[in-house]
Amino acid sequence: MNNINNLLNTKKPHSYSKVAVAACFGTFLEWYDFLTFATLAVVLGPLFFPSDDPTSSLLASLATFGVGMVVRPLGSALFGSMGDRIGRKPVFMITITLMGAATVGVGLLPTYQQVGIWAPVLLVSLRLLQGLSAGGEIGGSAVYLTEHAGDANRGFKTSFLQLMGPLGILVSTLQITFLQHYLSAEAFHSWGWRVPFWVSLLLLAIAFRARRALAETPVFLELSKHQKPESQFINNFKDSEIRKKMFLLFFCVSSSGAILFFCVQVYTAIFLKTAVKLPPELVDQLSICATLALFPLTIFAGWLSDKIGRKPVIVTGLLFGAILIQPAYWALEKFGLEFIQTNHLSDLLPIMLILITLSLALALVVGPQTAYLAELFPAKNRNSAATLPHNLAAGWIGGMLPLIVTWLNQMGGNSLAGLWYPTGFLTVSALIALKALPETKSNHL
């Protein structure tokens, strides 16, 4: 524990600790707000998209969630460019306010029964605002935090930001489970579903106050002394070196990290519930344990990248994921079916170990990711060059993974056929990374 404290306190401990808490809490709020909608898709469908066919209502609700994923790159282009021009902190404040206000707004919306077609129109509009905000925050917060971290132990210090996505999923799921347990079904569908959105108002007030007290990053302040900051969005595509690095970030780091995230954090639960047919409550408990295991593994990967370099850690995670996915899911199916037959709790241990092993592959890629995406680009281009490929990857590659895998399973006629897609993607990504991914650990920001 003393070693961890020493690492955190290497440079300006009080100021950096304050920055880290505010940045991480704000990003947690972004993920909490963004993912609460997905968790409640089944409930929101009939309320805002009523139909005689329950499946149609659910699909409409999921499509509304997907709209937020699709516009994330637009948000990254807009706010990333602003971050290069007016500074990291102002954009930091705008994105958190926009996300919080849109999420609270969802909790206040009238339903279709109350205002008719205006209910889904307003819901989609607020979801668009959420997606734009997430595009500016997720990636921009990595730049902000990394530019405050200094040169020493940067991978370890910034790895904590990567915990906010899983933590957002965890808190949102636990809160909704708690409400469904203590409220009647009628009360939950009447007003209880609104509570997670209302909670965002309190979280927004805390996050806004914490961020308002923060300073602009020292890197941007130093840059402003020597040249007038301006939008670099178009220039990024004119510069061949920046274009190459944006592609490598998109394909080898962000897309592969997003694929592993959705495989490990999202699709494993879908697979265990639908293909293996384990009880949903049991799957949720296993998923929570796997998420908790991911936290120390991610921090370890960030620390390790300070010792041996970002590239070896990331490439190891890519190779590990490519090799592991097919046999891991085969084993999950095998041990899951054995548990259904015996109903012995001891038979769940292999499943838990497999989920933790998958989490290790994810951690090795995302642990160094925060530092890497900021270190990869020069200061004047950093915000826009880093946020666009990162959000394209998360929104369009990772977000589409469950749909593509499910479709390939149907085409292949078995529950493992679709997993050749992430396996192939990670294999190609690892080979490209081995040859072309630059090392950034010693780069001066």
N, C-alpha and C positions, 0 to 999 in steps of 0.2 A: 504493500500500500504506500509506503514511503517513496518507493521508486516512481510510482504513478504520480504522486503529488509533485515530486521533483520535476518530472517531465512536463506536467501542466504549468509549473511555475518557472519554467526556464527563462522566459522573457516577459517582463511587465506582467506579473501574475495577476494583479488585481484588475488591471484594465482588460487583459485578454479574457479572464474568467467572466467578466461582465459582458463583454462582446459575445463570447461563446454561448452563454446562457440565453441572452436576448435573441441571437440568431437562431439557435436551435429551437427555442420555444416558439418563435414565429413560424419556423418551417414545420414544426409539429402541428401548429394550428392550421396551416395550409393543408397538410395531409389529412388531418382530422376532418376538416370541412369538406375537402374534395372527396374523401372516401366514405363519409357518412351517407352521402347520397346513394352510392352503390350498395351499401349495406341495407338500405331501406327501399331498394328498387321494387321489391315484391309488394310492399305496402303502398308506395306512391302510385303504382300502376293503376289500380282501380279508382283511386281518389282523383287523379288528374287525367287519366286516359280511360274512362269507363267503356267497357265493351262486353258484348255477350260472350265473347271468347276470352277467358282469363289469360291465355297465352299471348293474345294480341296486346292486352294491357301491359303485360310484363315486358314484351318486346319493345313497346313504345317507351316505357320507362328506361329500359336499358339503352335504347337509342339516344335518349336524352342525356344519359350519363356519357355515352360515347361522343356526343357533341363537345363536351368539355375536353375530352382527350384530343379530338381533332383540332380544336383551335389553340391548343397549347403552343404549337410552334409559332402561331401568329402573335401570341403574347410574348414569346421569347424574342421574336424579331423586334417588336415594338419596344418592350421594356429593356431588352439587351442593348439596343441602340441608344436609348435614353441614358442608360447607365454609363456608357462611354462618353456621353455628351455633357450631362448635368451632374454626374456623380453617382456612386453606389448607394449612399444613404437615402437620398430622396426617392429613388425607385423602390428601395426597401420599404419605405413608409407607405408609398402608394399601393404596392401590391398587397400588403397585409390588410390595409383598410378596405380595399376593393373586395378581397376574398371574404373578410369578416362581415361586411355589410351585405354582400350577396347571400351569404349563408344564413344570416339572421332573417333576411327577407324571405327565404324559402320557408322558414318556420312560421312566418306570418301570412303566407299566401292563402287566399280562399280556395276552396276546392271546386271541381267542375260542377258539382251539384249546386254550389252557391252562385257562381258567376259564369258558368258555361265555358265557351271556347277560350275566354280570356285566361282561365286557370292554366292550361298547358302552354299558352303563349308566354305568359309571365314566367312560368317555370323554366322554359327553354331559354328565355332571355337571361335569367339569373344564372343558369348553368353556363351560358356563354361567358358571362363576366367571371365566373369561377375559373373557367378554363384559361382565359386571358391572364388572370392573376397568377395562376399556378405556373404558366409559362414564363412569367417574369421572375417569380420567386425561386422556383426550383432550378438551380443553376446560378442565378444571381446571388443567392445566399451563399453558395459555395465560394464564389469569387470574393464576396465581402469578408467571409470568415477567414479565408486563406490569406488575403492581403493583410489581415490583422495578426496573423499567426507568427510572423517572423520566419527566419530561415531554419531554426533548430526544431527538430521533432515535429515538423509540419504535418506529416502523415498521421501521426498519433493524435495531435491536437484537433485536426479537422475530421477525423473518422467518426466522431460523435454525431456529426450532422447526418450521417447515413443511417443512424438509428431512428430518425424521426418518422420515416415512412412506416416501418414496422410498428413503431409505437403508436402512430396515428390509427393504424388498422386495429391494434390491440385495444386501445381505449374506446374507440368507436364501437367495436364489437361487444366489449364487456358492458358498456353503458346500455346498449340496446337490449342485451340479454337480461340485465338487471331490471329494466323497465318492463319487459315482457313477462318476467317472473312475478313482479309485485303488482302489476296492473292486470285487470281483466282484459280479455281480447277486445271487448267493446270499447273500453276506455283507451286502450293503446291505439286503436284505429281511429278513434274520435279525436283525441288530442295528445296522447302520449308520444306519438311519433315526432311531434314538434319539439319535444324537450331537448334532444341533442342539438338541434339548430339554435334554440334559445341559449343554450350553454355557451355557444360561440360568442355571444355578446360579452359575457364575463371574460372569456379567454382573450377576446380582441382588446378589451380595455387593458388587461395586464400586458399583453404583447406590445400594444401601441405605446404605453408608458415606458416600458423597458427600452424599446427601440428609439424613442424620441430623445432619450438621454445619451445615446451613442454618438460618436464622432464619425466623420468621414474617414475612409481608410487612408493610412499614411501613404500608400502607393499612389492613390489618385491625387492627393494633395501635392505630392512631389511632382507628379506628372503635370499638374496644372501650373506649376511655377515655371516650367520650361517650354510649354506649348499650350495653345488654346485647344481644349478638348472638343472634339467634334464627332458626329456620327460616323462610324466605321463600317456600317452594314454593307454598303456597296463595295467599299475597298477590300473587304474580306474576300470577296469573290474574284477580284482583280489580281490579288496577290497569290501566285501559285503555291508558295510555301504555306500560307495560311489555309488555302483550299485543301492542300494535302493533309494538314493537321486536323482540319475540321472533319474530313472523311475518316481519318484514323480514329478520332474520338467517337464519331458516330457509329462506325462499324465495329471496331475492336473493343471499345470500352463501354460506351453508353448503351448501344443496342444489345450487346452480349450481357451486360449487367441487368438490363431490363428483362431480357429473356429468362435469365436465371431467377430474377426476382419473381416473375409471374409463374415460372415453373415451381419454385420452392414455396412461395408465400400464397399463391392463388390456386394453381392447377392441382397441386397435391391434394388439397381439400376436395376439389371437384371430383378428382379421380377416385379417392377413397369413398366418397359418398355415392357416386353413380356407377362406377365400374366394379368396385369391390363390394359396395353396398354395406359398409360399416354404418352403425348408428350415427346420425348427424351430430348428436351431443358428444359422442366419444371422439369424432373427428375434430370437432372444435377444440376439445381439451388437448388433443395431440398437437394441433396447430399452435395453440398458445404456448405449449412447452417448447416447440421448435423455434418459435419466435423469440422466446426468452433466451434460448441457447445462442441465437444469432447475435445478440448484443455483445457478449464478450469476444466472440469470434471476429466480429467486425473491428473492434478496437485492437485486437491482437494483429489483424492484417494491416491496419494502419501503422501500428508500431513497427511491425516487421519491414514495411516498405521504407521506413526511415533507416533501417539497418542495412538492407541488401539492395534497395532500389525499388521503385514503383513497378518497372517493367517485369522483373522476375515474379513478383507476387501476382500481378494481373494475369500474366501468361499462364502461370501455374493454375490459377482459378479457371481459366478458359479450358485448358487441357483436362483438368479434373472434371469439370462439368460435362465436356464432350464425351469422356470415357464413362462417366458414372450414370448419366440419365437413363439410358435403356436398361441396364441391369438393376438399377435402383427401383425403377417402377415395376419391373418384372418381380422383384423381391417383395415390394409392397403388396402386389396382388397376391402372391403366394402366401405370405404370412397373414395377410388380411383374411383370406379364405380359411386358413387354418384356425384363426381366432373365432370366426363365425361358427365353425364346426365344434370347437372345444369350449369356447367361452371362458378360457383361462386367462386371467390378467397377465400372467407371465409371458403369454404369447404376443403381448403388445410391445415387449422390450425390443425385439428386432426392428419393429416398425419405427419406434422412437429413435433408435440408433441410426436408421437409414435417413430419417428426416433431419437429424442433426448433421449427418455427413453431407447431405445436400446443402444444408445451411453453410457449411464450411466452404464449399465451392463458391457460393454466392458471396460470402464475406471476403474471400480473397480478391474478388473483382471490385467490389464496392468499397471495401475498407480504404484503399488508397485513392478512390475516385475523386473525392472532394478536392484534395490537393492537386491531383493530376490535371484535372480539367482547367484549373487556374494557372498552373505552372506551364502548360503547353503553349500559351499565347503571350505575346508582348502586352504590356500594360494598356496601351492605347486601344487595342482591339479586343481586349480580354472579355469584357462582359458580353458583347454581341457574338463574338466568335465561339465562345464556350456554350452559351445558353441555347442557341438555335439547334446545333446537332444533338445536344443532350435531350432537348424536349421533343425533337423529331423522333429520336430513338425510343424514348419512353412512351410517347403518345401513339405512334404508328406501328412500331415494331413490337414492343412489349405488350401494348394494349390489345393488339390483334392476336396475340399468341393463343389464348384459350379458344377463340373461334377457329383459327387455322388448324390447330391440333385436333379439335373435335371433328371438323370437316374431313380431315385426312383419316381419322379413325373410322369414320363412316365409309369412306371410299375404300379403305384397306380391309374393312370387315373385322377388325379387332381393336382392343383398347390400347394397344401399344404402337400401332402403325404411325400415328400422328407425331410421336415423339422423335421420329427420324428428322423432323424439321428443326427443332432446337439442337439436336445432336449435330446435324450437318452444318448449321449456322455457326455453332461454337467451334467446330473443327476448322472451318475456313477462316474464321476470325482469329483463332490461335495461330494458324500458319502465317497469316498476314502480319500479326503482331510480332511473331518471332523475327520476321525479316525487317519490318518497317517501323514498328512502334518505337519512338525515341524515349530515352531515359530522361527524367525531368527532376529527379530528387535534388540535385545540386543547383538547379536554376535559381537565379536571383530575381525576385519579383519586381 
